[in-house]
Amino acid sequence: MTDSTPEPEPTDELSAEAQTPTPTSTSDTSDGEVTTPAQAESPEDADPNEVPRTEDLEEPSTEKAPGEEPKAPKRDEPEPDHEAVGIGVVDTEEPQAG
């Protein structure tokens, strides 16, 4: 069985470094230590300007007042007079009281 995928040819103009670049660090780290702004160990030790207010942390309520709740539209037609059977419907002679 032959493979129709051509083998990639080595490119003479690209050096080995260009083909597989050496990863370099671009962050401000020294010996694996990350330097960040000073952080408090606990909220009690933090600067008051850095601690969010309780009101900022509260999520808005999704509960609605009785007047704000959506209402179902009024039906102009009476309930249909059929009986559901499986995935089809069968017409009945008399409407059934539900």
C-alpha positions, 0 to 999 in steps of 0.5 A: 500500500502506498502513502499518497501524503508527500514527506515534508522536505527539509528547508535549507534556508531555515536553521534548526533554531527557526524550526524548533524555537527555544522557549524564552521567558518574557515575564517579570519573574526571577528564579521562579518567583512571581512578583505581584502587588502586596496582598493582605493575608486576610480581609482584616489586614487589607487596605479598606479601599481594596475590600469590596463593600457588602452591597457590591457583593450582593447579587440582585434578586430575581424574585418579582412582586405580584404585580410584576409577574408575567401573565399568561395570555387569555385564550379566546377559544375553548379547550379543544374536544379531543383526547390525546392517545400516544403521539396522536389524537382521537376525536371524541363525541363528547367533550370531557370535563377535566 
